[in-house]
Amino acid sequence: MKVALLSDCYLPRLGGIEVQTHDLARHLSMAGHTVEVFTATPGPEGEMRGEVTVHDGIPVHRLAAPMPWDLPVNPRAPRTLRQRLVAGAFDVAHVQTGVVSPFAWDATRVALGIGLPTAMTWHCMLAGAAPVFSAARFVRRWAGRGVAMSAVSTMAAEPLRRIIGTDATVEVLPNGIDVSRWAVGPEERRPGPLRLVTAMRLAARKRPGALVELVRRAESIAGLGALSLTILGEGPERRRVEAHVEKHRLGWVDLPGRVSRDELRERYAASDVYLSPTRLEAFGIAALEARTVGLPVIGRSGSGVSEFVSHGVNGLVVDDDDAMARAIAGLAASPGDVARMRAWNVANPPQQGWPQVVDRAVAEYTRARSLVGR
């Protein structure tokens, strides 16, 4: 099958959609499919205006325009995109979208306009934006015209189902993970503080400041020296978090910045518990990576983390920050529970491995082709 993957954002930008779209392209190609990527993100050397770069053997059409901060926006992209989708004789278009994705939405209109079967995957929690999408009705119209809708988790799919109506189907197409790469197993629990870890973009939506504060509350319950916290990643909230750590003299908080995937894996392996404090987490690929290493995950109810964390089995799912603080303190006092959940994770690989995800993606492409003309 020849697949056009369409996304506002792509490498060299780093983020969930960027990395997942790249990995999906690579694994589809490894499975024997022909894949090309179309994006409004400039290339590593600033390539744009339709230049084609090649990354891991995948052609990437850089339909970017000069924008402040390299924003992935180009209102002139549809014309070139239409020409290339027609000339490329693709079997299906697979659109990756979030709450605000102008290029992806233009791509959807173009694909529908030329009669190209189209699948669309939502990588976001619509939450407060759901009424806006309901009122605008364009998502419902797309579904009515045959776009095969999916979301990365059950939680992300629910509001989408309400928007497009009960007569349309929204499947779950999860993010994928290379299980063999991450399933190294954590190190044996060493004496000392419970080693907490998280990886996130240090942005307000991810709540790094709230995380530090709730871990501080957990330490007040568990006792001094009971915990340590490593926050991996960069972003605009770094200075605010550093100021909070300095003000309260939280010497047990470490902020190493962004690290490579290999170092991330090693840091997970050297930790005890992964924390996911984000309320509106559509999936949580970093949490899945940590769970695949073996770490118990403490995440929020109502988020995509519940797709791969079963409460009390391989992690804990809590309702709010106070509950997360108490859960952390409880695990600090119960190393046997940490060891039990860790052993379960090591013995039971997740169901979101790339072979399974590619099969589900291809099923969505087949569904999209069956919907054309209905």
N, C-alpha and C positions, 0 to 999 in steps of 0.2 A: 504494500500500500504506500502511496506517496502522500506525505503529510506536511502541511504548512502549519508550523507553530507560530502563533502571533501574540506578542506581548509588548506592552509599553516598555518594560524594563528587562534588561538582559545583561550578561557579563560584558564589560568589566565591572559594572555596578554590582554591589554585593547586597543581598537580601533574600528573603524567602522565595519570592516568585522568580527572581533572576536565577538562583542556583537550581531550583526545582525544574524550571523550564529547560535549562542546560542539561541537567541530568536525565530528564525525560527524553530529550532529543537524542542523547548519546545511547540510552538503553533501547529506544525504539530502533535506532540504527543497528545496534548489536543484534537485535532480534530479526534483522533482515528487511526492515522498512527503509524507505528513502525519505529523508527529513530535511527540510529547509526552514530556517527561522527568519521571521520578519519582526523588526523592532524599531522603536523610535529612540533607542539608546545609541549614542555615538560609539565608535569602535575604540580599541585601546590606543590608537594613534589619532584619534579624533575623526575617524572616517564617518561620513554622513552623506546625505543627498543621494541615497541609493547605492553607495559603494558596498561591495560584497567582501566580507572578511571570512576566513575559515577558522573555526575553533573546534578542536578535536574531530576534524574531518567533516564538520557540519557547516554548510554555507549559511552565512548570517547576512541578511539584507539590512543595511543600516539606513533606514528611512528617517533619519534624524535631521533636524534643522538647528541652526545656531540659536541657542536659548541661554538665558542666564542660568548659571549653575548646572548647565547641561540637562535641563529639564526634558523628560521624554515626551515632548509635545511637538507635533508637526501637522498643522491643518492642511498642508498641501500634499500630505502623503497618500491620500486615497487614490489619486489618479495613477501614480506609479505603481501602487499596490495592486490596483485592478489589472493593469497591463501585465504584471509579473505573475499574478495568480492565474490569469487566462493562459499566458504563454507556457507556464510551468505544468499545465495539465495535471493538477493535483486531484487526488481522490477525496480529500477531506481537509477542512481547516479546523484547527483546534485553538480557540481563543482563550488566553489566560487573563482573568480580570480581577480587579479589586473594586473598592467603593468608588474611586475616581480613576478611570482608565480611558482617557479620550482616544488614544490610538487603538486600543482593543475594541472600543465601541465603533469607531470608524471602520475597522477591519471587519467587524460583524456585518455592518451594513453593506460593505463591498462584497463580501462573500455571498450574502443572500441575494444581492443584485445580480450576480453572475450565475446563480443557481448552484453554487458549490456547497455540498453538504457541510454543515457546521456544527461542531461541538463547542461548548463554552463551559469552562471550569472557574468557579468563584473561589478565590483564596482569602476571603474576608468574612467577618461577622457584620452583617448589615445593621443590626441593632437599631440605633436611633435614626439611621438613614432609611430604614424600611418604608416608613410612610411616604417619603419623597419618591422612592422608586414605585410605590403603588400608585401614587398620583400621576407620575409621569407616564406610566403604562408602557414604555418602550420595551422593557424586559418581557412583559407579558406578550406584546406583539411579536417579539422575536421567537418566543416559545411557540406561539400560534403559527408562525411561519416555518416551523420545523427545526429550530435550533435545539440540539440535544443538551439539556442543562444538567450540570453536575456541580457539586461543591466538595471541598476537601474533607469535610467531616459531617456527621449527622447534625451537630449543632449549627453549623453554617448553612446546611441545607434547609432547615425548618423555616426560617423567615422567607427564603426564596420560594418555597412551596406555597406559602400564603400569598405571595405577590403574584405568582403566575396562575394560581387557581388549582383546584383539585383535579381538573381534567388533564393536567400535564404532569410529566414525571420528572423528578429531580433525583438523579443517582448520586451516590457518594464515590468520588474518585480521589482517594487519599494521596498525600505526598508519599514519595518512595524513599527507601533507604537501602544502601549497600550493606546488608547484614554482615557479610563476611569481613568487611572492613572495620566495622564498629564492635563486633562481638568478641572483644579481647578478654572480657571478664575483668572486674575490678580487682585491685590488690586486696590482700587480706587486711581486715580491720586492724589498725595499729592503735595502741593505747594513746589516749590524749583526747582532745576535743573532737566532737562530731564535725566532720569536714563537709560543709555545705558548699554547693557550687551552682552557678547558673551562667548561661550565655545568652546575651540579648543585645539589641541595639539600645544604647543608653538614651532613650527617648521617653517623653512623658507617657505615651501610650503603654509602654512596657512596664512602667512603674518601678524603676530602680530605687528611687528614694523611699517609696513605701516599703519595698523589700528590706532595705537596711533597717528601717524603723521597726518592722515586725520581727526581724531577727533580734534586734535589740530587746524587744519585749520578751522574746523566747529566752534570751540569756538571763533576763531578770528572774524568770521562772526556774530555769535549769541551774543557775548559779554561775559565778565568774569562772572563766576558763573552760566552760562546757562546750563552746561552739567556736567555729571559725567559718568565714564566708569569703568565697572567691567569686567575683563578678567579672566575667570575660566579655569584652566588647567595647565599642566606642560609640560616641554620639553626643548630641548637644547637652544632655543632662549631666555629663561627667563632672563639670565644675561644681554644680549644685550638690551632687553626691559627695564629692571630695570635701566640700565645705561642711557638710553634715557630719561626715566621719571625723573631721578634725575638731569640730565644735564639741562633739560628745566623746572625743578621745577613744574612738572605736578601733583600737589597734589590731583587732582580730578581723578587720575587713581588708581584703586585698583587691586591687583594681589593675590587673596586668595589661588591660587593653585587648585589642583584637589579636588572635593567634591563628595559626594555620590549622587546617583540619587534623593533621597528624598530632600537633601539640594539644589540640582540643581533646582528642581521644585519650591521650596520655593523662591529661589533667582530670578527665572524668574517671579514668581508671584509678587515680590516686585519691579520689574523693569518696564520700559515703552516701550522700543524699543530694538529689537535684531538686531545685526549687523553681516553680513556674507561677509567678504571682499575677500574671496578666489576666484581666477579666475577659477581654474580648480577643482571645486567642483562637483563631479559626482552626488551627491544627496543632502547631508546636513541634516543628521539626527538631529543634535543639533538644527538647525534652525526650523525643523519640530516640535520638542518637544516644543520649545518656542512659535511657532505659535499655537500649540494645547492648551497651557496654555492661550493664548489670545494675545500675543505680536505681534504688527506689525513687520514685518521683512524687513530690507533693505538689498538686496543682489545684486549680480552682474549678468548682462545679460550674456547669454552663459553658465550659470552654472545650476546645477540641482535644485537650489532653485526655478526656474520658474515653476517647477512642482506643487508647492503648494502656490505660491505667485502671485497674480494678481495685477499688478501695479495700485496703487490708490485705490484698493478695500480693501485689507487686508495687504498691505505693499507697498514697492517701489522697482522697479528693475532698476538699474542704469548701465551706460556703463563704468565708470571709477572712480578713487578715488576722483577726483575733483567733479564729480556729486554726489558721496556719501556724501562728506563733505557738499555740498549745501543742499542735501536732509535732512541731520541731522539738519542743522541750520534752515531749513524751518519747520521741525516738532517742534523744540524747540520754535518757534514763533507761532505755531498753535496747541495748546493743543486739540482743538476741532477735528482736523484731527486724532490725536492719539487716542482719545476716540472713534471716529467713526470706525476706522479700528479695534480697539480692540474689540468693541461690535460685529462687523461682525465675527471676528475669534471665539469668544465665542459662537455665535449663529450657526456657521456652522463648525462642526467638519470636519477634513480632511478626504480624501478618502483613506488614506493609513493605516487604522486600520488593525489589524492582521487578523480578519476574512476575509476581502477582499483580503489581500496579500496571505494568505494560499490558498484561492480559485484559485488565479492566479498562484501560485506555482504548485498546483496540475494539473492545465491546462497545464503547461509547461511539467510536467512529462508525462501526457497523450500524448502530442505532441511528446515528445522524443520517447515514445514507438511506436508511429505510424510511425516514421522515420526509425526504425531499418530495415536494409535490403534493403532500397530504393537505 
